[in-house]
Amino acid sequence: MKVKNTYIIIGLMLFALFFGAGNLIYPAFLGIYSGSNLALAVLGFCLTGVTLPLLGVAAVAYSGTTDVESFTKPVSSKFAIIFAIALYLSIGPFFAIPRTGATSFSVGIQPIFGDGLVVKIIYGVIFFSISYLLAVRPNKIADAIGKYLTPFLLLVLAILIVASFIHPADSIGIAHNASPAVNDAFKDLPFVAGLIQGYGTMDALASLAFAILVINASKQYGAQTQTEVASMTLKSSLVATVLLALIYIFVGRIGATSQSLFTFSNGQFLLKNAAIDGGNVLGQAAHFYLGNLGQSVLAITIFLACLTTATGLITACSEYFHKLVPEVSHVAWATIFTLIATVFYFGGLSELIKWSLPVLYLLYPLTMVLIALVFLSKFFHGDKLVYQITIAATAIAGLYDALSTLSNMTGLFTIAESITNFFTKTVPLGQYSMGWISFAICGFIISLIVRKLKK
């Protein structure tokens, strides 16, 4: 097989693994509210939703590691295990896997067949059964996903995008804030809002898990040395991330030109007097562009996008936990995670998204800093002390954002006003929920000074 074809096949596989329903819903929601600020919002979204996943896969290949635990081991063995378990459970059975089923149901199935319990059960059984069957055959994942499912997914999306150019619902609308929160400030802070919205895709977290699938596929297609594996992985990842960026731009544009399809009241776009989400945007747009056929096209797109992502997540999580507990087989872990995900699927999409937010505010900063440290490791010779101090500093700010979000969500506890003022007013970028950047930089500088003094 030609090398160029290999890059494309593996790249399409990675694209399909990354591309779940969240990758359609978030940019559509971003688009309808950002309106004329679409360019800035999409730019921010692409930084966290495209650039970070690319760097994540490249960092794992560059480090020569094979999973999240070994990737984070420079911090400490205990931290590596805890972080890996938290990450895999988050992008696996607790949030991301059930979200694929819940999203594909609410966007693709519910508008056509309703939301009755029987319909939801039948769809859940079908969806997770297919995901499970694909996941327990990991050796065929590149061929099954890269060659067949992904091209069809892209074809379906292309039909919807072309229709939006031929017969747009309206011109690009004006910008609105979706809520007072920073992550919804598409009018006042479109770039920052886009950055935080990109968290929702969870792709930066998933990149550390999916990297092993890309690395294994590279080896199957002839890469032998670590340099060859890293090169093939990076080039294949570029194929995936370019596709992601194009999808985000065009889907965001669909949202920005769809404001006239909804009523606007009290600062929110509404459908049947209820606040809309990205799924509603896509559903109404598809129906406008292609009628009933559009709704069917959207249902197929969402189903394939979610199916491929669920398959990759089940595979990656099962392989890691099998390594962690060898006594339990890969197939057994896949069975356990599929069953757990199916149970949480019945909780509904809104609840899954809601409860994932505090976890993302903690895990995303740690993941981004770990990726940066891997690429910078040559400058401090991979010193464990640098890893530990930098990660500890990052965790402080990330933990505050996570607890603050949880406090606002549940009202079960409150955070002292002095602490809140410090993290939101004193810490640079803290008012944007990005105070972890300041903490990470300070931690890194302090660690270098301590390292020098120690010598």
SEGUZA-470728 format. One record per residue: x, y, z of N, C-alpha, C, O in turn; residue in one letter. Coordinates in pm, whole numbers, plus 50000, padded with zeros to 5 digits. Example, Ala and Ser with C-alpha at 12.3 -4.5 7.8 and 13.67 -1.06 7.14 Angstrom:
residues 2
513194943150780512304955050780513204967050780514244966850846A;512854977550708513674989450714512905000350787513415011450804S;
end
This chain:
residues 455
500844988050000500005000050000500885012550000501905013050068M;500465022849921501245035049915501195042450048500195042150120K;502315049150080502415056150207501335066950219500745068650325V;501085074250109500095084950116498715079450150497985085450229K;498365068150091497085061850123497025057650268495975058350332N;498165053350320498225049350461497915061050552497145059650647T;498525072650524498255084650603496765087950601496175091350704Y;496165086750483494755090350468493865080650545492935084850614I;494145067650534493325057550603493405059350754492375059450821I;494625060750807494775062350952494205075850996493605076951103I;494415086050913493865099250945492355099250950491755105551038G;491725092150856490265091150857489785083250977488735086251034L;490545073051016490205065451136490215074551259489285074351339M;491285082451273491395091451388490305101951385489725105151489L;490025107451267488955117351255487625111551304486895117951378F;487335099351261486085092951299486015090351448484955091451509A;487165086751508487195084251652486925097151729486195097151828L;487535108151684487335121051749485915126251728485295132051818F;485405124151607484205131351565482945124651617482405115451556F;482475129451732481215124851788480155135551769480395145751705G;479005133251824477905142651806478235156251868477775166551819A;479025156351976479405168852039480145177851944480085190151956G;480855171951847481605179751750480705186251648481145195151574N;479455182151641478455188951558477645198751641477345209851596L;477275194651762476365202651844477025215351896476425226051890I;478245214351946478905226152004479145237151899478815248651926Y;479705234051782479895244851684478595250651631478535262351595P;477535242351625476235247651579475685257551682475175268151645A;475785254051809475335262951917476185275651917475675286751930F;477495273751903478415285051899478055294251784478085306451798L;477725288451668477445296351550476215305051562476245316751525G;475115299351613473875306951616473955318751714473325329051690I;474725317351821474845328351918475965338151882475855350051910Y;477035333251821478155342351790477845351051669478335362351662S;477045346051575476655354151460477825360851391478705354051337G;477835374151391478895381551324480265379751390481285383051330S;480295374451512481565371451580482025357151554482895352051625N;481455350851452481735336751425483225333751407483715323751458L;483925342351336485335339751308486155338451436486945329151452A;485975347951528486715347551653486315335551739487165328951798L;485015332751744484525321651825485045308251771485475299751848A;484995306551639485475294051579486985292751596487495281751615V;487705303951588489155303451607489475298151747490335289451762L;488795303451848489005298551983488615283951997489315276152061G;487495280351936487015266551942488025256951879488275246151932F;488595260951767489555252351698490855250551777491515240151766C;491225260651857492445259351937492325248052038493255240252056L;491175247252105490995236552204490395224052143490615212952193T;489645225652033488995214051973489755207551861489425196451819G;490805214351809491585208851697493075208251731493695197551724V;493645219651768495095220151793495495211351910496485203951901T;494755211852020495115203852137495045188752112495955181652153L;494005183752047493995169452015495175165351927495745154651946P;495535173851831496685170951746497965170051829498765160851814L;498135179951919499315179952005499305168152101500365162752134L;498115164052146498025152752237498505139952173499305132652232G;498015137052053498435124951982499935125651952500655115851969V;500405137551906501825139151874502695137551998503785131851990A;502225142452113503005141552237503175127152281504265123252325A;502115119152270502215105052309503195097852217504035090152264V;503095100352086504025094051992505455098752017506395090852010A;505615111652046506935117652070507575111752196508785109452201Y;506745109252297507285104152423507615089252417508345084052502S;507085082352316507345068152304506525059652400506815047752416G;505525065552465504685058052559503525051452485503315053852366T;502795043052557501735035352492500355037752552499355033252496T;500275044652664498965047552722499065059652814500145065152834D;497925063752868497875075852950498715074353076499375083853118V;498695062653136499445060553260500945062453240501585069753315E;501495055953138502935057353113503275071453067504375076353091S;502315078153000502535091852954502675101453072503455111053066F;501925098953181501935107953296502865103253408502925109553513T;503575092353387504435086853491505565096053535506005095053650K;506065105053449507115114253494506705122353616507575126953691P;505405124353639504975131653759505175122753881505905126453973V;504555111153881504745100853982503885088953944502905090353871S;504245077353992503505065253957502075065854010501135061953940S;501905070754133500565071454191499685081454115498525078654086K;500255093054084499495103054009499115097453873497995099653826F;500035090253810499775084753677498565075553678497725076253588A;498485066953777497365057553785496055064953812495045062353747I;496075074253909494865081753943494385090053824493195090153792I;495315097053760494955105453645494415096953531493405100453469F;495085085753503494655077153393493255071553418492425071453328A;493015066953540491685061553573490615072253558489555069753501I;490895084353611489925095353602489655099153458488505101453420A;490705099753376490545103653237489755093253159488825096453087L;490155080553174489475069953098488015068453139487155066053054Y;487735069953267486335069053310485515080953261484325079653233L;486165092753249485475104653202485165103853053484045106653011S;486175100052974485935098952830485325085352795485075082352678I;485105077352898484555064052878483145062552930482245069752887G;482945053253023481575049353062480775059753140479545059153140P;481435069253207480685078653289480095090453211478995094953243F;480815095353110480335107253039480285105552887479215105752827F;481455104052826481515104952679480795093652607480075096152510A;480965081152652480305070052582478785071152594478105070452492I;478225072752715476755074252721476275086752648475145087052598P;477115097152643476715109352572476535106852423475675112952360R;477355098052366477205094952224475835088952195475175092352097T;475415079852283474105073752265472975083552289472015084052211G;473085091452397472025100952432471895111952327470785116152294A;473025116552274472995127352175472415122352043471565128951984T;472875110851997472375105651870470885102651879470175103751779S;470415098851997468985096352015468195109452012467205110551940F;468635119352089467875131752100467875139851971466905146851942S;468965138951894469055146951771468545139351650467835144951566V;468915126651639468585119251518467335110751525466675108651423G;466995105751643465885096251655464625102651714463535100651662I;464785110251822463635116051892462715124351803461495123051811Q;463275133151715462385141151630461545132951535460485137451490P;462005120751502461305112351406460345102551474459195101051433I;460855095851580460085085251645459565088851783458875080851846F;459885100851832459445104751965460425100252073461425093752043G;460115103952198461035100852307460455090852407460795091152525D;459595082152360459015072052447460055062452500461095060252437G;459775056652615460735047552680461055035452593462205031252586L;460045029952527460275018252442461225021552328462155013952298V;460995033052264461875037352154463295039452205464265035452140V;463415045552322464735048252379465465035352413466665034252392K;464735025552465465345012552499465805005452372466935000452366I;464945004952272465294998052147466525004452083467444997552041I;466525017852077467665024752016468935022452097470005019852040Y;468835023352230470005021352315470615007552296471835006052288G;469764997352289470254983652270470954982352134472024976352125V;470354987852031470954986851896472264994551890473274989251844I;472255006851938473445015451930474625009452006475715008151951F;474405005952132475525001052213475934986852176477084982952199F;475044979152119475404965752073476374966551956477374959351951S;476064975351860476964976951744478314982451789479354977851744I;478284992351877479534998051929480374987351996481594986751978S;479724978952074480424968152146481054958152049482204954152066Y;480294954151947480804944251852482024949651776482974942151750L;481994962351740483154968351674484344969551769485494967951729L;484054972451895485124974851993485884962152029487074962852059A;485234950652027485914938252066486724932351951487294921551963V;486774939651840487614935351727488574946751691488504951951580R;489464950551783490324962251763491274961051645491674971351589P;491664948951606492594947351495491994951851363492724954751268N;490664952551356489994956351232489514970851234488834975351142K;489864978051340489284991351359489705001151249488885009151203I;490975000651204491435009851100490695007550970490245017050905A;490564994950931489884991850806488394994750813487835000850722D;487744990350921486304991750933485865006350940484895010250876A;486605014351018486225028251036486845037250929486155045350867I;488155035650907488865044450815488415043050671488355052950598G;488095030750628487775028350488486305030050453485985034450343K;485415026650546484005025850511483115036250581482435044150515Y;483125036250715482195044850787482505059650768481595067750745L;483795063350778484155077550773483845084150639483265095050638T;484195078050526483845084450398482345086850383481925097150329P;481525077450431480085079350422479635090750513478765098650476F;480235091550630479935102450723480245115950658479445125250666L;481405117050593481805129450528480865132850412480565144550388L;480415122550341479495124750229478165130650279477635140050220L;477665125050387476405129950444476545144450490475665152750466V;477655147450555477895161150600478035170750483477545182050487L;478705166050378478905174550261477575178550198477405189850154A;476615169250195475285172250139474635183550218474075192850159I;474705182650349474085192850435474775206350418474115216750413L;476105206250411476865218650400476625225450265476425237550258I;476645217450158476415223150025475015229250017474825239949960V;474035222250076472665227550076472595240850149471815249650111A;473405242550253473375255050330473935266750250473605278250277S;474795263950152475325274550066474365277649952474205289249913F;473735267249897472825269049785471555276449828471055285149757I;471055272749945469785278449991469865281750140469205275250221H;470665291850178470825295250321469535300350382468725306550314P;469355297650510468145302050579468085317250588467005323250580A;469255323450605469305338050619470765342150611471645333650600D;471025355050616472405359750624472915357650766472135354650857S;474195359350786474775357650919474185368151014474185380050984I;473685363451130472995372351223473935380051315475155379851296G;473355386751412474145394451508474525385651627473925375151649I;475515390051703476015382151815475175384151940474665395051966A;475035373452017474315373752145475095365552247475785355952212H;474965369252373475485360852482474405350452516473245353952539N;474805337752519473835327152549473445327052696472355322652732A;474335332052782474075333052926475115342352986476035346552915S;475005345753114476005354553177477375347853195478365354753218P;477435334453184478705327253206479725330553097479365333552983A;481005329853136482085333053042482035323952920482275328452807V;481745311152941481755301652830480615304052731480595298052623N;479655312852765478555316052675478595330552626477635335252565D;479685337552653479775351852620480195353852474481255359352446A;479345349352381479695349952239479665364152184480285366952081F;478965373152251478935387152208480105394852268480785402252197K;480345393352398481355401252467482755395352456483725402752440D;482865382052464484175375352462484125363052371484285351852418L;483915365152240483725353752149484905344152144484715331952137P;486115349452148487295340752141487405332052265487645319952255F;487225338052383487295330752509486145320552518486355309052559V;484955324852480483805315652482484065303752391483725292452426A;484655306252275484975295352183485995285752243485885273652227G;487005291352311488015282952375487375273252474487675261352474L;486495278452559485895270152663484865260452604484745249052651I;484145264852501483205255752435483945243752376483405232652370Q;485195246052334485995235052279486285224152381486545212752344G;486245227652510486415217552614485375206452600485655194652623Y;484165210652561483045201352560483225189552466482635178952487G;484045191152363484275179952272485035168652341484935157052300T;485795172052446486615162552522487715156052437488295145952475M;487995162052320488945155952227490395156452276491175147452247D;490755167052349492115167652402492365156352501493445150452504A;491345153352582491455142152676491505128952599492325120152627L;490615127752501490535115352424491785112952341492115101452310A;492495123752305493685122152220494745113552287495455106052220S;494865114552420495845106452490495475091752485496345083052485L;494165088952482493705075152475493725069952332494095058452308A;493315078252236493255073952097494645072352035494815065151937F;495635079152093496985078752035497485064452020498145061351921A;497185055952116497665042152109497075034851988497745026451928I;495835038051952495215031851836495905036351708496115028351616L;496275049151701496975054451584498375048551575498845044951467V;499045047751690500395042051693500375027451649501215023251570I;499415019751699499305005751660498985004251512499524995451444N;498105012951462497775012651320499005016051236499215010151130A;499805025751282501035029451210501985017651202502615015351098S;502095010251311502964998551312502444987651218503224980951150K;501124986051215500534976051126500784979450980500874970550895Q;500894992350951501124996650814502604998950782502935005450683Y;503484993650866504894993350828505855001750909507064999950893G;505405010950994506315019151075506965010351181506285002751250A;508295011351194509025002551286509725010151398509495007251515Q;510555019851363511275027251465510355037751528509295041051474T;510775042951644509985053151711509845065651625508795072051625Q;510895069051550510855080651461509835078651351509075087851319T;509805066551292508835063751186507415063951239506505069051173E;507225058251359505895058251420505435072551447504295076151418V;506335080651504505985094551536505655102451410504715110351409A;506435100151303506215107251177504875103451115504105112151075S;504595090451108503335085851049502145090351134501095094051081M;502325090051266501255094251356500945109051338499775112851331T;501985117451331501785131851316501115135151183500175143151179L;501585129051074501015131950943499575127150932498735133750872K;499305115550991497925110450992497025119551076495875121951041S;497575124451187496805133251275496465146351206495405152151231S;497365151051120497095163351046495885161650955495075170950940L;495745149850893494575147150809493305148350892492335154650849V;493325142351011492135142551098491795156551144490635160551141A;492815164151188492545177251245492145187651141491355196651171T;492655186551020492215195550913490735193150882489975202650863V;490335180450877488925177150855488055182650967486975188150942L;488525181151091487775186351205487575201451194486475206551213L;488655208551163488585223151153487585227451045486805236751067A;487615220750931486675224250823485235221850866484355230050838L;485005210650933483645207550980483175218251079482045222951069I;484035222151172483665232251272483315245551205482345252051243Y;484105249351107483865262151039482515262050967481715271250980I;482275251350890481045250750811479805248650897478755254650871F;479905240151000478755238151088478475250951168477325254551191V;479555257851210479375270651277478665280651187477825288351234G;478995280451059478325289450964476845285850949476005294750937R;476535272950950475125268850944474365274951062473255279951046I;474975274351180474345280151297474175295151285473125300551320G;475205302051236475175316651226474125321651128473655332951140A;473755313351030472755317350931471365311550961470475312050877T;471195306151082469925299551116469115306851223468145301351274S;469505319051256468795326151363467315328351330466475328251420Q;466995330251203465615332951164464705320751180463485321951171S;465285308951203464495296751218463935295251360463175286051387L;464325304451450463915303551589463355316951636463625327351576F;462595316651744462155329151807463225333451907463945325051963T;463315346351930464315351652022463615359552131462915369252103F;463795355152256463115361752367463975361352492464555351052525S;464055372652562464835373652686466275368852670466825362252757N;466855372452556468265369252533468545355052492469715350952489G;467505347152461467725333252422466955329852295465865335052270Q;467545320852215466835315352100465975303852150466435295352226F;464705303652106463755293852158463135285652045462985290451933L;462775273552078462005264851989460875258952072461115251552167L;459645262252036458475257952114458595262352260458315254752353K;459045274952277459165281352409460215275052499460225277552619N;461095267052443462195260952521463525265352462463675266452340A;464505267852550465845271852504466445260852416466325249052446A;467075264952308467615255152212469025250952250469705257452329I;469445239752190470845235452197471335233452055470595235951959D;472565229152039473115227251906472365217051824472295218151701G;471805206951891471035196851820469795202751755469445199151642G;469115211751826467955218451769468335226751647467615227151547N;469485233351657469955241551544470135232951420469665236451312V;470825221751437471075212851323469775206851270469585205751149L;468895202851362467645196751320466785206251237466275202551131G;466625218451286465815228351214466465232351082465795234050980Q;467795233651085468505237450962468375226450857468115229250740A;468555213950899468455202650806467055201850746466895199250627A;466045204150828464675203750778464425215250680463705213550582H;465005226750708464835238350619465505235850484464925238550379F;466725230550488467475228550365466935217050281466835218250159Y;466575205950345466265193850271464925187550306464625176450261L;464105194350387462815188950423462945176450507463875175150586G;462005167250491462045154750568463295146750538463825139650624N;463775147850413465015141050377466175146350461467065138850500L;466145159450487467205165450568467255159650707468335157350761G;466075157350766466035151450900466625137450900467315133550994Q;466345129850793466885116250782468395116650762469125108550818S;468845126150679470295127650657471005130950787472065125450817V;470415139850865471005143650993471045131651087472045129551156L;469965123851090469915112051178471035102351144471675096851234A;471275100151016472345090950973473705096551013474565089251062I;473885109750992475155116051026475465114751175476555110651214T;474485118151257474675117551402474945103151445475815100651528I;474205093851390474375079851427475785074951397476425068751482F;476285077751277477635073251239478705080351322479675074051365L;478515093351344479505100851422479595095351564480695093551617A;478455092851623478445087751761478925073351768479615069451862C;478555065351669478925051251668480445049551664481005041651739L;481095056951575482545055651563483265060451688484255054451731T;482755071151748483375076251870483195066451985484145063652058T;481985061252002481725051652109482605039352093483125034052191A;482755034751970483605023051944485045025451987485655017152054T;485575037051947486955040151984487145041752133488165037452188G;486185047852200486285049852344486195036552420486955034352515L;485295027952380485195014852446486485007052427486975000752521I;487035007552307488275000352277489435005652361490144997852425T;489605018852361490725024852433490625022352584491615018752648A;489445024252640489245022152784489465007652823490085004752925C;488954998452742489094984252772490544979652768490984971852851S;491284984652670492694980852659493494985752780494344978652831E;493204998052824493945003052939493614995353067494524991353140Y;492344993253094491974986353217492384971653215492614965653320F;492464965853096492984952253086494464951953125494934942653189H;495174962453085496584963553124496704965853274497614960553338K;495794973753330495814976853472495434964653556496024962053661L;494454957153509493994944953577493974933653474492924930753417V;495114927153450495224916953344494304904953364493944898053268P;493914902553489493054890953515491704892153445491054882153416E;491284904453417490024906853346490344909553199491124918553169V;489764901953110490094902952968489604915952906488754922952962S;490164919052788489744930852713488244930152682487534940152693H;487774918452643486364916752609485484918952733484414924952723V;485934913952848485154915652971485054930353009483984935153047A;486184937552999486154951953030485234959252931484474968052971W;485304955552804484434961752705482964959452740482124968352724A;482664947552787481294944152827480854952652946479754958052948T;481734953853046481424961653166481174976253132480184982153174I;482084982053053481954996153020480734998952932480085009252947F;480434989752842479254991552757477984991352840477064999152816T;477924982352937476734981453023476584993953110475484999253124L;477704998753167477645010953249477195022753164476335030553205I;477775024053044477415035052955475935034452918475275044752908A;475435022452896474025020852860473115025652973472085031852948T;473505022653097472715027053213472695042353221471635048353237V;473885048753209473955063353217473275070053097472815081453108F;473215063152986472545068352866471095072152896470575081752839Y;470455064652985469065067253018468905079653107467785084353128F;470015085053158469945097253238469625109453154469125119453206G;469905108753025469585119952937470795128652906471735129352985G;470755135152791471875143052743472205154852831473375157252862L;471185162352873471445174552950472145171653082473025179153123S;471755160853148472385157353275473835152953254474705156253335E;474085145553148475455140953119476375152853094477495153353146L;475895162453016476695174352987476915182553114478005187553140I;475855183853192475915191853314476965186453410477795194053460K;476945173553437477845167853538479275165853486480185163153565W;479465167053357480825165753304481625178653320482855178353317S;480935190053336481625203053340482685204153450483815207953420L;482365200953577483395202153680484615193353651485755197353678P;484385181553595485485172453563486365178453455487585177653462V;485745184553354486505190553244487345202253293488475204053247L;486805210153385487565221553436488815217253513489755225053526Y;488835205053562490025200153631490945192453538492155194753537L;490395183253459491225174553376491835181753256492955178553216L;491105191253196491625197953077492925205553104493895203853030Y;492985214053208494245220953236495395211253262496505213353212P;495155200753340496215191053369496695184453240497895182353222L;495765181053152496125174653025496965183952938497975179852882T;496545196452926497255205952842498665208652894499615209752816M;498805209553024500125211953083501025199653066502215201053040V;500465187853081501245175653060501765174852917502925171152895L;500925178252821501335178252681502485188052660503465184952593I;502345200052717503395210352702504705205652765505775207652707A;504635199552882505845194952952506565184052874507795183452877L;505815175452806506455164852726507315171052616508435166752592V;506775181252548507525187652442508685196152494509665198352422F;508565200852619509625209152677510635201052759511605206552810L;510405188152771511205179852863512705180252836513505178752928S;513095182352710514525182752679515215194652746516405194052776K;514455205352769515045217252828515325215652976516175222653032F;514605206353042514895203953183515225189353208515145184353321F;515605182553098516065168553104515065159253173515435149653241H;513785162353154512745153753208512735152653359512265142653414G;513265162753426513355162453572511975160853636511065168753608D;511815150953719510545148053785510065159853870508855162253880K;510995167153929510645178454015509885189153936508935195053987L;510315191653814509655201653730508225197353699507295205353707V;508075184753666506725179353641505845181153764504705185853754Y;506355177353879505545177054001505115191054045503945193154079Q;506035200554045505695214054090504735220753992503775227254034I;504985219153862504125225453761502715219653765501735227153759T;502615206553773501305200053778500565203653906499355205853904I;501295204054019500655207554147500075221654142498965224054190A;500825230954083500335244754072499105245453982498135252354013A;499155238353870498025238153777496785232353844495675237253826T;496985221753922495865214953988495135224154086493925222754105A;495865233454148495235242554244494165250954175493035251854223I;494535257054063493585265453990492475257053926491315260953927A;492845245553872491855236853809490835231953910489645230953881G;491315228854031490425223954136489455234854178488285232154205L;489935247354184489035258354220487915259554116486745260454152Y;488275259653986487265261053881486275249553886485075251553865D;486765237453914485885225753921484915226954039483715224754024A;485455230554156484605231654276483645243454265482505242554311L;484105254254206483245265954188482055262554098480915266354125S;482345255353990481285251053899480315241753968479095242953954T;480865232254045480025222654118479165229654221478005226054242L;479725239754286478985247554386477795254754322476695254654375S;478045261154206476975268254137475905258754085474725262354078N;476325246654049475375236853995474465231154102473255229854081M;475045227754216474305220254317473815228554434472765225654491T;474575239154470474225247154585474415239854717473935244454821G;475115228554714475335220554835476405226554925476445223655045L;477275234754869478325241054948478685254254883478345256654767F;479355262754958479795275654906481295277254925481885271155014T;481885285354843483315288254853483465302254912482765311554872I;484375303555006484585316455073484795327654972485475325854870A;484205339255000484285350554908485725355054885486075359154774E;486565354254988487965358354972488685349354872489505354154793S;488365336354876488985327054781488485329854640489265329954544I;487195332054628486615334954496487205347654438487545348054320T;487335358054519487915370654471489355368754426489795374654327N;490095360554500491495358254464491595351654327492355356154241F;490825341054307490935333454182490295340454063490695338053949F;489305348854086488615355253974489045369653948488865374753838T;489625376354051489995390454033491495393054043492035401753975K;492165385254128493605387354146494425379354045495345384653984T;494085366754028494835358053936494575362253792493415363053750V;495625364953714495455368553573494675357653498494945345753514P;493715361953416492855353153337491855345253420491075337453367L;491865347453551490955340153638489505343053610488655334253624G;489185355353569487805358853541487275351453419486065350953396Q;488195345553339487795337753222487855322653247487795314753153Y;487965318753375488125304653412489385298753351489425286853319S;490395306953336491665302353280492835306553368493955308553320M;492555307853497493615311353590494685300653598495795303253643G;494345288353553495325277453557496545280553471497635275453498W;496365288853367497505292353281498545299953362499735297053352I;498105309653441499015317353526499695308353629500895309353652S;498895299553690499455290353790500475280953726501515278253785F;500175276053607501085266753540502415273453506503485267653525A;502325285753456503555293053420504385295853544505605293853545I;503725300553650504435303253776505055290453832506195290453878C;504285279653829504785266853878505995262153800506955256853857G;505955263953669507075259753584508335267853615509425262353626F;508165281153629509305289753659509885286453796511095285453813I;509005284653894509465281254029510205267854028511225266354095I;509705258253953510335245053948511745245853887512655238853930S;511905254453787513235256153727514215262553826515385258853832L;513695272253903514545278854004514935268854113516105268154152I;513965261254162514245251254264515235240854212516125236554285V;515065236854089515975227054029517395232354024518355225254053R;517525245153986518855251253977519485252454117520665249554135K;518685256754216519195258054353519585244454411520565243254484L;518785234454376519055221054426520385215854376521115209054448K;520695219254250521985214954196523155221554267524305219054234K;
end
